[in-house]
Amino acid sequence: MNLTQLKRRELLIGLAAGLAAPAFAQLDKAIRFILPNATGSGVDTITRAAQPALSKALGHAVVVDNQPGAGGIVGLQALARSPADGFALSVVSNNVVIFPSVYKSLTFDMPGDFTPIAVVGYTPVVLVVNAKVPANNSKELIALLKSKGGDLNFASGGNGTILHLATEMFLDEAGVKAHHIPYKGVGPMLTDLIGGQVQFATAALPSVQAHIKSGALRAIGVATSQRVAAAPEIPTFVEQGLPNYVVEAWFAVLGPKGLPSAEVQRVHAALVSAFNDPAVKDAMSKQGNVINVGAADQAMQFFRSEKAKYAALVKKAGIEQQ
C-alpha cells in the first residue's frame, strides 16, 4: 500500500468514525420520563413498575425524573421545554387537564404544547383517614364531619389536582364541609396524613396500599363503581349510600409538542409491549390498575374533552383560580 492509499484509508476510517459517533451516542442515551409528581405518588409507582419493560421495549435505558411542584406544573414546564426527539416523555394523570381551569397564567397550553401519545389505563382512588380518626366507614366519617362543622382538614397533592377534586366531590355528595390543605406532591401529603397533621385525603390506591396494610391509614371507601380486585376488602362509596360518587383517575403518556409521527408510533408500540409484559401486568393487577392502551390518534381529542369536563367540575367545586 503506497502513501497515497494509506492516507486515503485513514481519511475514510476517520470519516466513518465521525459518522458513527452520533449513532452510538444515541444508542447510549437514556430516555427521561419527567414525572410532574413526587416519589411515591400513583403515577410514580406505575412508572417505576413498568420501567424495566419500558427500557427493553424502547431500546434505551429509562430514567425516572420526578419534578413535583405547584401540583405538577413544574414537571410539565420541563417537558414542554424539552426537545421533541423521543428522549423526553412523561406519564401524567387527570391533573394536567385540570390545571388550565385552576391557574390563570400557565406558561404552556394544555394539550396544545404537548403530544399526547396514549391513555394507558385507570387507577382506583381511595379515601383514607389517619389511624386515630374515629371513623371506619363513610357513614361514620360523614357524621364526624357534620359534628365538627368543617373544622377537620383534608389534604391533597396540590390545589386543583384530581385528588383535590375527588375529595371536593365526596364532600359535595355527602353534604358536608372540611378545610383543604394543599401539599407539593403526594409524598409530603402522605407524611403529614400519617403523622396526624391532617385528618383525611383521597389518594391513588397504589400510593397508600402499604400504609393501609400497616395500619398507619384506614381506608373509608374506594371511588369506583365496583370493588377493586387488588383490595376487595375496601367497600365502594356506591354500596355505602353515595351512588354518584365515582371517580375515574386515568394516566397517560405525553411527549413535547412536535414529536414526529414516527416517534409517536414507536413510543406507542413500546407502551403496548411494556404494559403487556407479564411482570408489569402482575404489578398493575396488584396495584388495582386497569390497563387499556388507547389509540395514538385518539389521544389529543380525549385530552381536549377531559379538559372541558373538568372545567365544569372546578367551577362547581368553587375552586378559586390562582
C-alpha positions in Angstrom: 0.0 0.0 0.0 1.6 3.3 -1.1 1.5 6.6 0.9 -1.5 8.0 -1.1 -3.6 4.8 -0.5 -2.7 4.8 3.2 -3.7 8.4 3.7 -7.0 7.8 1.8 -7.7 4.8 4.1 -7.0 6.8 7.2 -9.3 9.5 5.9 -12.1 7.0 5.3 -11.7 5.5 8.7 -11.8 8.9 10.3 -15.0 9.8 8.4 -16.7 6.6 9.3 -15.8 7.1 13.0 -17.2 10.6 12.8 -20.4 9.5 11.3 -20.8 6.6 13.6 -20.2 8.5 16.8 -23.6 10.2 16.9 -25.4 6.9 16.2 -23.5 5.2 19.1 -24.3 8.3 21.3 -28.0 7.9 20.5 -27.8 4.2 21.4 -26.3 5.1 24.8 -28.7 7.9 25.5 -31.3 7.4 28.2 -34.9 8.2 27.8 -36.0 10.5 30.6 -39.6 10.2 31.9 -40.2 13.5 33.6 -42.9 12.9 36.2 -44.8 16.0 37.4 -45.4 14.1 40.6 -43.4 13.2 43.8 -41.9 9.9 44.5 -44.5 7.5 45.9 -47.4 9.0 44.0 -49.7 6.8 42.0 -48.1 7.8 38.7 -44.6 7.3 40.1 -45.5 3.8 41.4 -46.9 2.9 38.0 -43.9 4.2 36.0 -41.3 2.5 38.2 -43.2 -0.8 38.0 -43.1 -0.6 34.2 -39.5 0.9 34.0 -37.6 -2.3 33.1 -40.1 -3.3 30.5 -40.2 0.2 29.0 -36.4 0.2 28.7 -36.5 -3.1 26.9 -39.3 -2.1 24.5 -37.8 1.4 23.8 -34.2 0.0 23.4 -32.8 2.6 25.8 -32.2 3.0 29.5 -35.2 4.7 31.1 -34.6 7.2 33.9 -37.5 8.4 36.1 -37.1 12.1 36.8 -39.5 13.3 39.5 -40.1 17.1 39.2 -43.1 17.9 41.5 -44.1 21.3 42.5 -47.2 23.6 42.0 -49.3 20.4 41.8 -47.3 19.2 38.8 -46.8 22.4 36.8 -43.0 22.3 37.3 -42.6 19.0 35.7 -44.9 19.9 32.8 -42.9 23.0 32.1 -39.7 20.9 31.9 -41.3 18.5 29.4 -42.7 21.4 27.3 -39.1 22.8 27.1 -37.5 19.5 26.1 -36.5 18.6 22.5 -39.1 16.7 20.6 -36.8 13.8 19.9 -38.4 11.0 21.8 -35.9 11.2 24.7 -38.1 13.2 27.0 -41.5 11.8 27.8 -43.9 11.9 30.8 -46.6 9.8 32.5 -49.4 12.1 33.7 -52.7 11.9 35.4 -56.0 13.9 35.1 -54.3 16.8 36.8 -52.8 18.1 33.5 -56.2 18.8 32.0 -57.5 20.4 35.3 -54.7 23.0 35.6 -56.0 25.3 32.9 -59.1 25.9 34.9 -57.2 26.5 38.2 -54.2 28.6 37.2 -54.6 31.9 35.4 -51.1 32.2 34.0 -49.7 28.9 32.9 -46.6 29.1 30.8 -47.9 26.4 28.5 -51.1 25.4 26.7 -52.6 22.0 27.6 -52.8 20.0 25.4 -51.6 22.2 22.6 -47.9 22.4 23.7 -47.6 18.7 24.1 -48.1 15.5 22.1 -50.5 13.1 23.8 -49.4 9.6 22.8 -51.8 7.3 24.6 -54.2 6.9 27.6 -52.6 3.9 29.2 -55.2 3.0 31.9 -57.1 3.9 35.0 -56.2 3.6 38.7 -58.6 3.5 41.6 -58.7 6.3 44.2 -59.4 5.6 47.8 -60.4 8.0 50.6 -58.2 7.3 53.6 -58.1 8.7 57.2 -55.4 8.9 59.8 -55.5 5.9 62.0 -56.6 8.0 65.0 -59.6 9.4 63.3 -62.7 7.8 64.8 -64.4 6.7 61.6 -64.4 3.3 60.0 -66.7 3.8 57.1 -68.5 6.5 55.0 -71.4 6.9 57.4 -69.2 7.4 60.4 -66.9 9.9 58.6 -69.8 11.9 57.3 -71.3 12.0 60.9 -67.9 13.2 62.2 -67.6 15.9 59.6 -71.0 17.2 60.4 -70.3 17.3 64.1 -67.1 19.2 63.5 -68.8 21.8 61.3 -66.0 22.0 58.7 -63.1 22.1 61.2 -61.4 18.9 60.0 -58.6 19.2 57.5 -58.2 17.2 54.3 -55.0 17.1 52.3 -54.2 16.9 48.6 -51.1 16.7 46.4 -51.8 20.3 45.2 -54.6 22.8 44.6 -56.9 21.8 41.8 -55.4 18.3 41.3 -57.5 15.3 40.7 -57.1 14.2 44.3 -58.3 17.6 45.5 -61.3 17.5 43.2 -62.1 13.9 44.2 -62.4 14.9 47.8 -64.4 18.0 47.0 -66.8 15.7 45.0 -67.1 13.5 48.1 -67.9 16.5 50.4 -70.4 17.8 47.9 -72.1 14.4 47.5 -72.2 13.9 51.3 -73.3 17.4 52.0 -70.5 18.2 54.5 -67.5 20.6 54.7 -63.8 20.4 55.5 -60.8 22.6 55.2 -58.4 22.0 52.3 -54.6 21.8 52.9 -52.7 21.5 49.6 -49.2 20.0 49.5 -46.4 20.0 46.9 -46.9 16.4 45.9 -48.4 13.2 47.2 -45.3 12.2 49.2 -45.3 15.2 51.6 -49.1 14.9 51.8 -48.9 11.3 53.0 -46.2 12.1 55.5 -48.4 14.6 57.3 -51.5 12.4 56.9 -49.8 9.5 58.6 -48.4 11.9 61.2 -51.8 13.3 62.0 -51.3 16.9 60.9 -54.2 16.4 58.5 -57.1 14.0 59.1 -58.1 12.6 55.7 -57.3 12.6 52.0 -58.1 10.9 48.7 -55.2 9.1 47.1 -54.4 6.7 44.3 -54.6 3.1 45.7 -51.1 2.2 44.7 -49.6 5.0 46.8 -51.4 4.1 50.0 -51.8 0.3 49.9 -48.8 -0.4 52.1 -49.9 2.2 54.7 -53.4 0.7 54.8 -51.9 -2.7 55.4 -49.6 -1.5 58.1 -52.5 0.3 59.9 -51.0 3.8 59.5 -54.0 4.7 57.4 -57.6 3.4 57.3 -59.5 3.1 54.1 -63.0 4.5 54.2 -64.0 3.6 50.6 -62.9 3.3 47.1 -64.4 5.7 44.4 -65.0 3.0 41.8 -68.3 1.6 40.7 -67.3 -1.9 41.8 -64.8 -3.2 44.4 -61.2 -3.5 43.3 -59.6 -6.9 42.9 -56.4 -5.7 44.4 -58.2 -4.6 47.6 -61.5 -6.4 47.8 -61.9 -5.6 51.5 -62.4 -1.9 50.7 -66.1 -1.1 50.0 -67.1 1.3 47.3 -68.9 4.5 48.1 -71.7 3.4 45.9 -72.5 0.5 48.2 -72.2 2.8 51.2 -75.0 5.0 50.0 -73.3 7.6 47.7 -74.3 6.2 44.3 -73.0 9.2 42.4 -69.5 9.3 43.9 -67.4 7.6 41.3 -64.0 9.0 40.2 -62.1 7.7 37.2 -58.4 8.6 37.6 -56.6 7.9 34.3 -53.0 8.0 33.4 -51.4 8.7 30.0 -48.1 9.3 28.3 -47.1 12.6 26.8 -44.3 14.0 24.7 -43.3 17.5 23.9 -45.1 19.4 21.1 -44.0 18.5 17.6 -43.0 14.9 18.4 -42.7 13.3 14.9 -45.3 10.8 13.9 -42.7 8.1 13.6 -41.6 8.7 17.2 -45.3 8.7 18.4 -45.9 5.3 16.8 -42.6 3.9 18.1 -43.4 5.0 21.7 -47.0 3.8 21.4 -45.8 0.4 20.2 -43.4 0.3 23.2 -46.2 1.1 25.6 -48.3 -1.7 24.3 -45.4 -4.1 24.6 -44.3 -3.0 28.0 -47.7 -3.0 29.6 -48.4 -6.5 28.2 -45.2 -7.8 29.8 -46.2 -10.5 32.3 -44.3 -8.9 35.2 -45.9 -5.5 34.5 -49.3 -7.0 34.1 -48.9 -8.7 37.5 -47.7 -5.4 39.1 -50.6 -3.5 37.7 -53.1 -6.1 38.8 -51.7 -6.0 42.4 -51.9 -2.2 42.4 -55.5 -2.3 41.1 -54.8 -0.6 37.9 -56.8 -1.3 34.7 -54.7 -1.3 31.6 -56.1 -0.5 28.2 -53.7 1.4 26.0 -55.7 3.7 23.8 -55.0 4.6 20.1 -52.5 7.3 19.5 -54.7 9.1 17.0 -57.5 9.5 19.7 -55.3 10.8 22.5 -55.4 14.5 21.6 -59.2 14.6 21.4 -59.5 12.7 24.7 -57.4 15.3 26.4 -59.5 18.1 24.9 -62.8 16.6 26.0 -61.5 15.8 29.5 -60.3 19.4 29.8 -63.8 20.7 29.1 -65.3 18.2 31.6 -63.0 19.2 34.5 -63.5 22.9 33.8 -67.2 22.4 34.7 -66.2 20.4 37.9 -63.8 23.1 39.0 -66.4 25.7 38.6 -69.0 23.6 40.6 -66.5 23.0 43.4 -65.9 26.7 43.7 -62.1 26.3 43.4 -60.6 29.8 43.1 -58.1 30.5 40.3 -54.6 31.2 41.3 
